[in-house]
Amino acid sequence: MHSPEDRALRVLWGVEAASTRGPKARWSQEQVAAAAVELADEIGLDALSLARVAERLGMTTTALYRYVDSKAALVELMVDDAIGAPPTIAGRGWQSRCRTWVRLLADRYTAHPWLTEVKPSGMPRQPRPYAWIDALVRAIPHDSHVDALRLALLLDSLIRTYATLERSVGAAPPEPWLTEAVAERFPALAAAPKRDVSDSRAELDFAVDAVLRGVG
């Protein structure tokens, strides 16, 4: 017997047909996911509930169960909708194409900040995240001698890390005592607490450049 999340994913991949029990469905699973993404963009993932999604769609929570059985299953669908299909990855060299890929995927995290709250537990489970990985793998020529899949997963993790940093920008600066304590115990890191990391995209670019230099 499949879990609610597994059933939702099987429908998303086209492995299993959506339920046709009862009267004709007013919405599709994709439309439910899109409404949930829109709502999460407004109120955040923690505040999202099946009841609120049902209200957004003008139905009862009980009626929503026809489309999705749990919040966990709904989140699986939301990730696929929010990440979206990858655009064409252009660039003269494969390193340039990697940078373009990073920028475009980072834009998806900026548009949907709650994506950083969905913690990965391994390889993706939805088709569109796989499509992004496939886009980068195909953008790197075989004769580059680069493990394109590993590089794609590494860059994806960097995007997630710096998207999380982007959400925390604006936090209170460190207390003076902490700056002093760091300087006293770790002199080589004396300036670290005061380091300006407010431009998370610049920090991401630095990390990506470092990775590409190493890979190259």
C-alpha positions in Angstrom: 0.0 0.0 0.0 1.4 3.3 -1.0 1.9 6.3 1.4 0.0 9.6 0.6 3.3 11.1 -0.6 4.1 8.2 -2.8 0.7 8.2 -4.4 0.9 11.9 -5.1 4.4 11.4 -6.7 3.2 8.5 -8.8 0.5 10.7 -10.3 3.0 13.5 -10.8 5.3 11.2 -12.7 2.4 9.7 -14.7 3.0 6.3 -13.3 -0.5 6.2 -11.8 -3.7 7.9 -12.9 -5.4 10.5 -10.7 -8.4 9.3 -8.8 -11.7 9.4 -10.7 -13.9 8.4 -7.9 -17.0 10.5 -7.2 -18.2 13.5 -9.3 -16.0 15.2 -11.8 -13.1 16.9 -10.1 -13.3 20.7 -10.2 -9.5 21.2 -9.9 -6.5 19.2 -11.1 -3.7 18.1 -8.8 -1.5 20.6 -10.6 -3.9 23.5 -9.9 -4.1 22.5 -6.2 -0.3 22.5 -6.0 -0.1 25.9 -7.7 -2.7 27.4 -5.2 -0.7 26.0 -2.3 2.6 27.5 -3.7 0.9 30.9 -4.0 -0.3 30.6 -0.4 3.1 29.5 0.9 4.7 32.5 -0.8 2.4 34.7 1.2 2.3 33.1 4.6 5.2 30.6 4.7 5.4 26.8 4.8 4.8 26.4 8.5 1.5 28.4 8.4 0.3 26.4 5.4 -2.4 23.9 6.1 -4.8 21.8 4.0 -7.6 23.8 5.5 -6.1 27.1 4.3 -5.5 25.6 0.8 -9.0 24.4 0.7 -10.3 27.8 1.6 -8.2 29.4 -1.1 -9.8 27.1 -3.6 -13.3 27.6 -2.3 -13.8 24.0 -1.1 -14.0 22.1 2.2 -11.0 20.4 3.7 -12.7 17.1 3.3 -13.1 17.8 -0.4 -9.4 18.6 -0.7 -8.6 15.0 0.3 -9.7 13.9 -3.1 -6.6 15.6 -4.6 -4.1 15.2 -1.8 -4.1 13.1 1.4 -1.7 15.0 3.7 0.4 18.2 4.0 3.5 16.1 3.3 2.1 14.9 0.0 1.0 18.4 -0.9 4.6 19.7 -0.2 6.0 17.1 -2.6 3.7 18.5 -5.3 4.5 22.1 -4.3 8.2 21.6 -4.8 7.7 20.4 -8.3 5.5 23.4 -9.1 7.8 26.0 -7.5 11.0 24.7 -9.1 9.3 24.7 -12.5 10.7 23.5 -15.8 14.3 24.5 -16.5 14.8 27.0 -19.3 17.4 26.5 -22.0 20.9 26.7 -20.5 23.0 28.8 -22.8 26.7 29.9 -22.7 29.9 29.6 -24.7 31.7 27.3 -22.3 30.5 24.7 -19.9 31.6 26.8 -16.9 29.5 29.6 -18.2 26.6 27.3 -18.6 27.0 26.2 -15.0 26.9 29.8 -13.8 23.8 30.4 -15.8 22.2 27.3 -14.4 23.0 28.4 -10.8 21.7 31.9 -11.4 18.4 30.6 -12.9 17.8 28.0 -10.2 18.7 30.5 -7.4 16.0 32.8 -8.9 13.5 30.0 -8.1 14.5 29.9 -4.5 14.3 33.7 -4.3 10.8 33.6 -5.8 9.8 30.8 -3.3 11.8 31.3 -0.1 10.0 28.5 1.7 11.8 26.0 -0.5 14.8 26.1 1.8 12.5 24.7 4.6 12.0 21.5 2.6 14.9 19.4 3.7 16.3 17.0 1.2 16.7 13.4 2.3 18.6 12.1 -0.8 18.0 12.4 -4.5 15.0 14.5 -5.7 11.6 12.7 -5.9 9.8 15.0 -8.4 10.3 15.2 -12.2 11.1 18.9 -12.5 14.0 18.9 -10.1 15.3 15.9 -12.1 14.8 18.0 -15.2 17.0 20.8 -13.8 19.8 18.2 -13.0 19.4 16.7 -16.5 19.7 20.2 -18.0 23.1 20.8 -16.4 24.4 17.3 -17.1 23.5 17.7 -20.8 25.2 21.2 -20.8 28.5 19.7 -19.8 30.3 17.9 -22.7 31.6 14.4 -22.2 35.1 15.4 -23.2 35.3 17.8 -20.2 36.1 14.9 -18.0 33.8 16.3 -15.3 31.4 14.1 -13.2 28.4 16.2 -14.3 25.9 14.6 -12.0 28.1 15.1 -8.9 28.7 18.7 -9.9 25.0 19.3 -10.4 24.2 18.0 -7.0 27.0 20.0 -5.4 25.9 23.3 -7.1 22.3 22.5 -6.1 23.4 22.2 -2.4 25.3 25.5 -2.7 22.2 27.2 -4.1 20.1 25.9 -1.1 22.8 27.0 1.4 23.0 30.6 0.1 19.2 30.8 -0.4 19.0 30.1 3.3 21.5 32.8 4.0 19.5 35.2 1.8 16.5 34.6 4.1 18.5 35.5 7.2 20.0 38.8 5.8 18.9 41.6 8.1 19.4 39.7 11.3 20.9 41.7 14.2 24.7 42.2 14.1 26.7 40.2 16.6 27.1 41.6 20.1 30.4 43.4 20.8 31.4 40.8 23.4 31.2 38.0 20.7 33.5 40.0 18.4 36.0 40.4 21.2 35.8 36.8 22.3 36.4 35.5 18.7 39.3 37.9 18.3 40.9 36.8 21.5 40.5 33.0 21.1 40.9 32.9 17.3 43.1 35.9 16.2 43.2 34.8 12.5 39.3 35.1 12.5 39.1 38.4 14.3 37.1 40.0 11.5 34.8 37.1 10.9 31.9 38.2 13.1 31.8 41.6 11.3 32.0 40.1 7.9 29.3 41.5 5.6 27.5 38.6 3.9 24.4 40.6 3.1 24.9 40.1 -0.6 24.1 36.4 -0.7 24.3 36.2 -4.4 27.9 37.6 -4.4 28.7 34.9 -1.8 27.1 32.3 -3.9 29.1 33.4 -7.0 32.3 33.2 -5.0 31.5 29.7 -3.9 30.5 28.6 -7.4 33.7 30.1 -8.9 35.8 28.2 -6.3 34.1 24.9 -7.2 34.5 25.4 -10.9 38.1 26.3 -10.6 38.7 23.1 -8.6 36.7 21.0 -11.0 38.4 22.6 -14.0 
